[in-house]
């Protein structure tokens, strides 16, 4: 989980297709529907380069962004300097987060939970979120599904090209564990007309909804809703991403 030193440099270019404003408004709608606590302290867990943190702050939340990558947070802080938004960033492992107080809402977006390599690690995150959640506080997160890992990511290779970088994304699926090992090769055009090459590797693991349900309940949450693919409809067999909405009991 630590690092993403190379990936951080290109992350915003490679996720330029994501409408962060729309995604934040989607979370905002969920929060308005289910929130019962009085304050507006929001923890953006695994915040990366701060794109969602920025949008949630614009929607009026008091945002704390947490990520384990110093490189990702460096970019997030640059955005904060440019926008002037009062976001607090902390460099912490999501499995051992340590807040100064309780929070009303925790969000964890863009399959960050899938970056945890074991169910024990996922449960550690749920336990820490529960520990620092206000009574009745919300926990909203998304996960890539077993279907997406087995049928979409699988052993496939994808290519991405932006003005700044050409990326080859290679997946290798372990069908026994539903873990996808991901290797990224970056080619960046230099001023001299030559390309520099760099690499990054990490993995993502898919977890069944039954296991996630069980761990959430064990950690003191009640599940309020499960939505499919950033909609307000229930998940289906071919859903690629499930959004969980849970409340601290």
C-alpha positions as CSV (number, residue, x, y, z in Angstrom):
1,X,0.0,0.0,0.0
2,X,2.9,2.4,0.7
3,X,4.3,4.4,-2.2
4,X,2.7,4.7,-5.6
5,X,5.6,7.1,-6.2
6,X,5.4,6.7,-10.0
7,X,1.7,6.2,-10.2
8,X,1.1,9.4,-8.3
9,X,2.7,11.5,-11.0
10,X,0.3,10.3,-13.6
11,X,-2.8,9.5,-11.5
12,X,-4.8,12.6,-12.4
13,X,-4.0,12.2,-16.1
14,X,-5.1,8.6,-16.1
15,X,-8.3,9.3,-14.2
16,X,-9.3,12.4,-16.2
17,X,-12.4,10.5,-17.3
18,X,-13.8,10.5,-13.8
19,X,-16.2,13.3,-13.1
20,X,-15.2,14.0,-9.5
21,X,-17.8,16.8,-9.1
22,X,-20.6,14.4,-10.1
23,X,-19.2,11.7,-7.8
24,X,-19.1,14.1,-4.9
25,X,-22.7,15.2,-5.6
26,X,-23.7,11.5,-5.6
27,X,-22.1,11.0,-2.2
28,X,-23.7,14.2,-1.0
29,X,-27.1,12.9,-2.0
30,X,-26.6,9.7,-0.1
31,X,-25.4,11.6,3.0
32,X,-28.4,14.0,2.9
33,X,-30.7,10.9,2.7
34,X,-29.2,9.0,5.7
35,X,-27.3,11.5,7.9
36,X,-28.7,12.1,11.4
37,X,-25.6,13.6,13.2
38,X,-25.3,17.4,13.7
39,X,-21.8,18.2,12.6
40,X,-20.3,18.0,9.1
41,X,-16.9,16.5,9.7
42,X,-16.0,14.2,6.8
43,X,-13.1,11.8,6.6
44,X,-12.0,11.0,3.0
45,X,-10.2,7.7,3.6
46,X,-7.5,6.9,1.0
47,X,-8.0,10.3,-0.5
48,X,-5.2,10.0,-3.1
49,X,-4.5,13.3,-4.9
50,X,-7.4,15.0,-3.1
51,X,-9.9,15.3,-6.0
52,X,-12.9,14.1,-4.1
53,X,-11.7,15.9,-0.9
54,X,-11.8,19.2,-2.8
55,X,-15.3,18.6,-4.1
56,X,-16.7,17.5,-0.8
57,X,-15.2,20.7,0.8
58,X,-16.9,22.8,-1.8
59,X,-20.2,21.1,-0.8
60,X,-19.7,22.4,2.8
61,X,-18.1,19.6,4.6
62,X,-15.1,19.9,7.0
63,X,-12.8,17.5,5.3
64,X,-10.0,15.5,6.6
65,X,-8.1,13.6,3.9
66,X,-6.0,10.5,4.8
67,X,-3.7,8.6,2.6
68,X,-0.6,6.4,3.0
69,X,1.2,7.7,0.0
70,X,3.3,10.8,0.6
71,X,3.5,11.3,-3.2
72,X,-0.3,11.3,-3.5
73,X,-0.7,13.7,-0.6
74,X,1.9,16.0,-2.0
75,X,-0.2,16.5,-5.1
76,X,-3.4,16.9,-2.9
77,X,-1.7,19.7,-0.9
78,X,-0.7,21.5,-4.1
79,X,-4.4,21.5,-5.0
80,X,-5.3,22.8,-1.6
81,X,-2.8,25.7,-2.0
82,X,-4.4,26.5,-5.4
83,X,-8.0,26.3,-4.2
84,X,-7.6,27.7,-0.7
85,X,-10.0,25.2,0.7
86,X,-9.5,24.4,4.4
87,X,-8.8,20.7,4.0
88,X,-6.6,18.9,6.6
89,X,-4.4,16.1,5.2
90,X,-2.8,13.3,7.2
91,X,-0.3,10.7,6.1
92,X,-1.6,7.5,7.7
93,X,-2.2,3.8,7.0
94,X,-5.9,3.3,6.6
95,X,-5.6,0.1,8.8
96,X,-4.3,2.2,11.8
97,X,-5.9,5.6,11.4
98,X,-5.8,7.8,14.4
99,X,-8.1,10.8,14.5
100,X,-8.1,13.7,16.9
101,X,-11.8,13.2,17.5
102,X,-14.9,11.6,16.0
103,X,-16.2,12.1,12.5
104,X,-19.7,12.3,11.2
105,X,-19.1,10.7,7.7
106,X,-16.4,8.6,6.3
107,X,-16.1,8.0,2.6
108,X,-13.7,5.6,0.9
109,X,-13.9,5.8,-2.9
110,X,-12.6,4.4,-6.1
111,X,-12.0,0.8,-5.0
112,X,-9.5,1.7,-2.3
113,X,-10.9,-1.2,-0.1
114,X,-9.8,-3.5,-2.9
115,X,-6.2,-2.5,-2.5
116,X,-6.2,-4.3,0.9
117,X,-4.7,-7.7,0.3
118,X,-6.6,-9.7,3.0
119,X,-9.9,-9.8,4.8
120,X,-8.1,-9.2,8.0
121,X,-6.8,-5.9,6.7
122,X,-10.3,-4.9,5.5
123,X,-11.7,-5.7,9.0
124,X,-8.9,-3.6,10.6
125,X,-10.1,-0.6,8.5
126,X,-13.7,-1.2,9.4
127,X,-12.7,-1.4,13.1
128,X,-10.8,1.9,12.9
129,X,-13.6,3.7,11.1
130,X,-16.0,2.4,13.7
131,X,-13.8,3.6,16.5
132,X,-13.7,7.2,15.3
133,X,-17.3,7.4,14.0
134,X,-19.8,9.5,15.8
135,X,-22.8,7.4,17.1
136,X,-25.1,7.2,14.1
137,X,-22.1,8.3,11.9
138,X,-22.1,7.1,8.3
139,X,-19.6,5.0,6.4
140,X,-19.8,5.1,2.7
141,X,-17.4,3.1,0.5
142,X,-17.3,1.4,-2.9
143,X,-15.7,-1.9,-3.9
144,X,-15.0,-3.6,-7.2
145,X,-17.1,-6.8,-7.5
146,X,-16.1,-10.4,-8.0
147,X,-17.7,-10.0,-11.4
148,X,-15.5,-7.1,-12.4
149,X,-12.3,-8.9,-11.3
150,X,-13.2,-12.2,-13.0
151,X,-14.7,-10.8,-16.2
152,X,-13.5,-7.2,-16.8
153,X,-10.0,-6.9,-15.2
154,X,-9.1,-10.6,-15.5
155,X,-5.9,-11.2,-17.5
156,X,-6.6,-8.3,-19.8
157,X,-4.2,-5.5,-20.9
158,X,-5.3,-1.9,-21.4
159,X,-3.6,1.1,-22.9
160,X,-4.0,4.7,-22.0
161,X,-2.6,7.7,-23.8
162,X,-2.7,11.3,-22.6
163,X,-0.8,14.5,-23.6
164,X,1.8,13.7,-20.9
165,X,2.1,9.9,-20.8
166,X,1.5,6.6,-22.5
167,X,0.5,3.8,-20.1
168,X,0.3,0.0,-20.6
169,X,-1.8,-1.6,-17.9
170,X,-1.4,-5.4,-17.5
171,X,-3.6,-7.5,-15.3
172,X,-2.9,-11.0,-14.0
173,X,-5.9,-12.7,-12.2
174,X,-5.5,-15.4,-9.6
175,X,-8.8,-17.2,-10.0
176,X,-8.4,-19.0,-6.6
177,X,-8.2,-15.8,-4.6
178,X,-9.8,-13.2,-7.0
179,X,-6.7,-11.0,-6.6
180,X,-5.6,-9.1,-9.7
181,X,-1.9,-8.2,-9.9
182,X,-1.5,-5.0,-11.8
183,X,1.7,-3.9,-13.6
184,X,1.9,-0.4,-15.1
185,X,4.5,0.7,-17.6
186,X,4.7,4.4,-18.2
187,X,6.3,6.1,-21.2
188,X,6.8,9.8,-20.9
189,X,7.9,12.0,-23.7
190,X,10.9,14.1,-22.7
191,X,12.0,17.5,-24.1
192,X,14.7,15.9,-26.2
193,X,12.1,13.8,-28.1
194,X,13.0,10.6,-26.4
195,X,10.7,8.6,-24.0
196,X,11.6,7.7,-20.4
197,X,10.2,4.5,-19.0
198,X,9.1,3.8,-15.4
199,X,7.0,1.1,-13.8
200,X,4.6,0.5,-10.9
201,X,3.1,-2.7,-9.5
202,X,0.3,-3.3,-7.0
203,X,-2.7,-5.6,-6.6
204,X,-6.4,-5.5,-5.9
205,X,-8.5,-8.1,-4.3
206,X,-12.3,-8.6,-4.6
207,X,-14.4,-9.6,-1.6
208,X,-17.8,-11.2,-1.6
209,X,-20.8,-9.1,-0.4
210,X,-21.5,-11.8,2.2
211,X,-18.0,-11.4,3.8
212,X,-18.2,-7.6,3.7
213,X,-21.7,-7.7,5.3
214,X,-20.4,-9.9,8.0
215,X,-17.4,-7.8,8.8
216,X,-19.4,-4.5,8.9
217,X,-21.8,-6.0,11.4
218,X,-19.0,-7.4,13.5
219,X,-17.5,-3.9,13.6
220,X,-20.6,-2.2,14.9
221,X,-22.3,-1.0,11.7
222,X,-25.8,-1.6,10.3
223,X,-26.0,-1.7,6.5
224,X,-28.5,0.9,5.2
225,X,-28.2,0.4,1.5
226,X,-26.1,-1.2,-1.3
227,X,-26.2,0.5,-4.7
228,X,-24.9,-0.8,-8.0
229,X,-22.5,1.2,-10.3
230,X,-22.9,4.6,-8.8
231,X,-26.7,4.5,-9.1
232,X,-29.5,4.2,-6.6
233,X,-30.5,0.8,-7.9
234,X,-29.7,-2.5,-6.2
235,X,-26.6,-4.4,-7.4
236,X,-27.1,-7.1,-10.1
237,X,-25.0,-10.1,-11.2
238,X,-23.1,-7.9,-13.7
239,X,-22.6,-4.9,-11.4
240,X,-19.0,-3.8,-11.6
241,X,-19.0,-1.6,-8.5
242,X,-21.0,-1.7,-5.3
243,X,-21.5,1.3,-3.1
244,X,-22.1,0.5,0.6
245,X,-23.9,2.8,3.0
246,X,-23.5,1.8,6.6
247,X,-24.3,3.5,10.0
248,X,-22.5,3.2,13.3
249,X,-24.8,1.6,15.8
